[in-house]
Amino acid sequence: MIAKRKKSRVLITSRSFGRFCKDAEELVAGVADVHRVPRGATMEPDKLMNAVKGAKGLIVGADKISREVIEDAEELRIIARHGIGFDNIDVKFATQRGIVVTYTPHVNADSVADFTLGLMLSLARKIPWSHTSTQAGRWESVKFIGNELSGKTLGILGLGEIGSRVASRASTFGIKVVYYQRHRDERREKELNARYVPLRELLGMSDFLSIHVPLTDTTRGMIGEQELKLMKPVSFLINTARGQIVDENALYAALRDRRIAGAALDVYVKEPPVIDFSLFKLDNVIVTPHIAAYTHEAIERMDMTVAQDLVLFLQNKRPQHVANPEVLEQLDLT
């Protein structure tokens, strides 16, 4: 009698993987022995290190996968990031250990672009504040006179998949689009009728500044006190990328002193922020709980992308969305 091959152990720490798309978790369970930590807050390092022992695969959300975590997980061969960014994973050390890191690029681009336009409209037309006022029984029409989007200038930091879709949507409102990123993209400029300008010039001319760059050593703190001083008093800042890209203390001061008109934030340096977070106290800020990517469509695409790549790897095949493709050359995958 042929012994049945033991399934590889896969640990799920992502709080949302499989929650709304059962097919994804079932796909992984078909080839692996799946274990899930209780859904809740991000895991402390010592608990995470203990949980990942013996796992060949790890599906991770926001938990920090540091060198220490990877070093202690001797059987770990694949880290599947349930998200489009992987700045919470020490990819360099994972690569040194021959561990594949997968992620889910572009799956939520439409969702984040939609949300960004929603925030632009909300800021320009003061929709959240007028809602709260009306719901409280007040009728303050004149107090909430807003501005049209047509004819305004949108400055986009990062004309990648999300930034491009924001630009495309914005153009239908008659908005002029300018952008800045480290490497100019003339093809997308032509497709989107967007104009490349240096960062300082972009900050000075934008009525809306929307951030869509990844978090790197270069972009961390990219928008600080000096950059905010270049913005117009009537301008709005929108951040749906990463909280660490904007200096929150400098932004608070600029908003408090009305040196810019307002901001909409979906991301923060610390998530969730403390209850008495300074930016929560201002009346010219829209705050949301990191939900720009949260649509049923995007969640399903993300879950299935994670599951399919993990299953491919466990079947000794090449996954499709790899953050460190150089590792694949070290492995005997078909």
C-alpha positions in Angstrom: 0.0 0.0 0.0 1.4 3.4 -1.0 1.5 5.9 1.9 -0.4 9.0 1.3 1.9 12.0 0.9 1.8 14.4 3.9 0.4 17.9 3.0 2.6 21.0 3.5 1.6 23.2 6.4 0.4 26.7 5.5 -0.2 29.4 8.1 -2.7 32.2 7.5 -2.2 35.4 9.5 -4.0 37.7 7.1 -7.2 38.9 8.8 -9.2 39.1 5.6 -7.9 36.3 3.3 -10.8 33.9 2.6 -13.2 35.9 4.7 -15.3 37.0 1.8 -14.0 34.6 -0.9 -14.3 31.1 0.5 -13.1 29.6 -2.8 -9.6 30.9 -2.2 -9.1 29.3 1.1 -10.7 26.1 -0.2 -8.2 26.1 -3.1 -5.3 26.3 -0.7 -6.8 23.6 1.6 -7.0 21.3 -1.3 -3.2 21.0 -1.4 -2.1 22.0 2.1 -2.8 21.6 5.8 -4.2 25.0 6.5 -3.9 26.7 9.9 -5.2 30.1 10.7 -4.4 32.3 13.6 -7.5 33.9 15.3 -8.6 37.0 13.4 -7.8 40.1 15.3 -5.0 42.6 15.7 -1.5 42.4 14.1 0.5 39.7 15.8 3.3 40.5 18.2 6.8 39.3 16.9 7.2 36.5 19.5 3.8 35.0 18.9 4.3 35.2 15.1 7.7 33.5 15.4 6.1 30.7 17.4 3.1 30.3 15.0 5.1 30.1 11.8 7.4 27.3 13.0 6.8 24.2 10.9 5.0 26.1 8.1 6.2 25.8 4.5 3.9 28.6 3.4 2.7 31.8 5.0 -0.2 34.0 3.9 0.4 37.3 5.5 -1.4 40.6 5.7 0.0 43.5 7.7 2.1 41.5 10.1 5.8 42.4 10.0 7.9 39.6 8.6 11.3 40.6 9.8 14.7 38.9 9.5 14.2 37.4 12.9 10.8 35.8 12.0 12.2 34.4 8.8 15.4 33.2 10.4 13.4 31.3 13.0 11.1 29.6 10.4 13.4 26.9 9.1 10.9 25.2 7.0 9.4 28.3 5.4 9.7 28.3 1.6 7.1 30.8 0.4 5.6 34.0 1.9 2.4 35.1 0.1 1.6 38.7 0.8 -2.1 39.4 0.8 -1.7 42.8 -0.6 -0.1 44.9 -3.4 2.8 46.2 -1.3 5.4 44.1 0.5 7.2 46.7 2.6 6.3 44.8 5.8 8.5 41.8 4.6 12.3 41.6 4.7 12.4 40.6 1.1 16.2 40.9 0.9 16.7 38.4 3.7 14.0 36.1 2.3 15.9 36.1 -1.0 19.1 35.2 0.8 17.3 32.2 2.4 15.8 31.1 -0.9 12.3 31.9 0.1 9.8 33.1 -2.6 7.8 36.2 -1.8 4.6 36.6 -3.8 2.2 39.6 -3.9 -0.9 40.8 -5.7 0.0 43.7 -8.0 -2.7 45.8 -9.6 -5.7 43.8 -8.3 -7.2 46.7 -6.5 -6.1 49.5 -8.8 -9.7 50.3 -10.0 -11.0 50.2 -6.4 -8.4 52.6 -5.1 -8.8 54.9 -8.1 -12.6 55.0 -7.6 -12.1 55.8 -3.9 -9.6 58.6 -4.6 -12.1 60.3 -6.9 -14.7 59.9 -4.2 -12.4 61.7 -1.7 -11.7 64.5 -4.2 -15.5 65.1 -4.7 -16.1 64.8 -1.0 -13.4 67.5 -0.3 -14.5 69.8 -3.1 -18.2 69.6 -2.3 -17.9 69.2 1.6 -20.1 66.2 1.4 -19.2 64.5 4.8 -19.6 67.7 6.8 -22.9 68.6 5.1 -24.2 65.1 5.8 -23.3 65.3 9.5 -24.9 68.8 9.8 -28.1 67.7 8.0 -28.4 64.5 10.0 -28.1 66.6 13.2 -31.2 68.5 12.2 -29.5 71.7 10.9 -30.1 73.2 7.5 -26.9 75.1 6.6 -26.8 75.2 2.9 -24.7 78.4 2.5 -22.1 77.0 4.9 -21.3 74.2 2.5 -20.7 76.1 -0.7 -18.0 74.0 -2.6 -16.0 74.1 -5.8 -16.3 72.4 -9.1 -13.7 69.9 -10.3 -13.7 71.1 -13.9 -10.7 73.4 -14.7 -8.8 72.4 -11.6 -5.3 70.8 -11.6 -4.6 67.4 -10.1 -1.0 66.6 -9.2 -0.3 62.9 -9.0 2.7 61.4 -7.2 3.3 58.2 -9.0 1.8 57.5 -12.4 1.7 53.7 -12.0 -1.3 51.4 -12.2 -3.4 53.3 -9.6 -2.2 56.8 -10.5 -2.9 56.2 -14.2 -6.5 55.1 -13.4 -7.0 58.2 -11.2 -5.7 60.4 -14.1 -8.1 58.7 -16.5 -11.1 59.2 -14.3 -10.1 62.7 -13.4 -9.9 63.7 -17.1 -13.6 63.0 -17.5 -14.3 65.8 -15.0 -12.3 68.3 -17.1 -9.4 68.2 -14.7 -5.9 69.0 -15.9 -3.4 66.3 -14.8 0.3 66.8 -13.9 2.5 64.1 -12.4 5.8 63.5 -10.8 7.8 60.3 -10.3 11.5 59.4 -10.3 11.4 58.1 -13.9 9.3 59.9 -16.5 6.8 57.7 -18.4 6.3 59.4 -21.8 4.0 56.6 -23.1 1.5 57.1 -20.3 1.8 60.8 -20.6 0.5 60.6 -24.2 -2.2 58.0 -23.3 -3.5 60.1 -20.4 -2.8 63.6 -21.6 -0.8 64.1 -18.4 2.2 66.5 -18.1 5.4 65.6 -16.3 6.7 68.4 -14.0 9.3 68.5 -11.2 8.1 67.9 -7.7 8.4 71.5 -6.5 6.5 72.8 -9.5 3.8 70.1 -9.1 3.2 71.0 -5.4 2.9 74.7 -6.3 0.3 74.3 -9.1 -1.9 71.5 -7.8 -5.4 72.1 -6.5 -5.5 68.4 -5.5 -2.4 66.4 -4.6 -2.9 62.6 -4.7 -0.3 60.2 -3.6 0.2 56.9 -5.3 3.9 55.9 -4.8 5.1 52.8 -3.0 6.8 53.1 0.4 10.5 53.0 -0.1 13.6 54.6 1.5 13.2 57.4 -1.1 9.5 58.1 -0.6 9.4 57.8 3.2 8.7 61.3 4.5 8.5 62.6 0.9 5.8 65.1 1.8 7.1 67.1 4.8 7.1 70.6 6.2 9.0 72.2 3.3 6.8 70.4 0.6 3.6 71.4 2.3 4.7 75.1 2.4 4.8 75.0 -1.4 1.2 74.0 -1.7 -1.6 76.6 -2.3 -3.9 77.6 0.5 -6.9 76.3 -1.5 -5.3 72.9 -2.2 -6.2 69.5 -0.8 -4.0 66.5 -0.1 -5.2 62.9 -0.6 -3.2 59.9 0.7 -4.4 56.4 -0.2 -0.9 55.0 -0.5 1.1 54.6 2.8 1.0 56.8 5.9 4.8 57.0 6.2 5.0 59.0 2.9 3.6 62.1 4.6 5.0 63.7 7.8 1.8 63.6 9.9 3.0 66.3 12.3 3.8 68.7 9.5 0.5 67.9 7.9 -1.4 68.6 11.1 0.3 72.0 11.4 -0.4 72.9 7.8 -4.1 72.0 8.2 -4.5 73.6 11.6 -3.0 76.9 10.4 -5.1 76.7 7.1 -2.0 76.7 5.0 -3.7 74.1 2.9 -7.5 73.8 2.6 -7.9 70.2 3.7 -6.9 66.6 3.4 -8.4 63.1 3.0 -6.5 60.2 4.6 -7.0 56.5 4.3 -3.6 55.5 5.6 -1.6 56.4 8.7 1.9 55.8 10.1 0.4 53.7 12.9 -2.7 51.7 12.1 -5.1 51.9 13.8 -4.1 55.4 15.1 -4.5 56.2 18.8 -8.0 57.4 19.8 -6.7 61.0 20.4 -4.7 61.2 17.2 -4.1 64.9 16.4 -5.5 64.7 12.8 -8.8 63.4 14.1 -9.4 66.6 15.9 -9.4 68.9 12.8 -12.5 70.0 11.0 -10.9 70.0 7.5 -9.9 66.4 7.3 -11.7 63.3 6.0 -10.4 60.1 7.6 -11.2 56.5 6.7 -9.9 53.2 8.0 -7.6 52.0 5.2 -10.5 50.9 3.0 -9.6 52.3 -0.5 -9.0 48.8 -1.8 -12.0 47.2 0.0 -14.5 46.3 -2.7 -16.0 42.8 -3.2 -14.4 42.7 -6.6 -10.9 43.6 -5.5 -11.0 41.3 -2.5 -12.0 38.4 -4.6 -9.2 39.1 -7.1 -6.6 39.5 -4.3 -7.7 36.3 -2.5 -7.6 34.2 -5.7 -4.2 35.7 -6.8 -2.7 34.8 -3.5 -4.2 31.3 -3.5 -3.4 30.4 -7.1 0.3 31.5 -6.7 0.7 29.6 -3.4 -0.9 26.4 -4.9 1.4 26.7 -8.0 4.4 26.8 -5.8 3.3 23.9 -3.6 2.8 21.9 -6.8 6.4 22.7 -7.7 5.4 25.2 -10.4 6.4 28.8 -10.9 4.1 31.3 -9.3 3.1 34.3 -11.4 3.5 37.3 -9.2 6.9 37.2 -7.5 8.6 40.1 -5.7 12.0 38.4 -5.8 12.1 36.5 -9.1 15.8 35.9 -8.8 15.0 33.2 -6.2 13.1 31.2 -8.8 16.4 30.5 -10.6 17.7 28.7 -7.5 14.7 26.4 -7.4 13.7 23.4 -9.5 10.3 24.6 -10.6 8.4 23.7 -13.8 
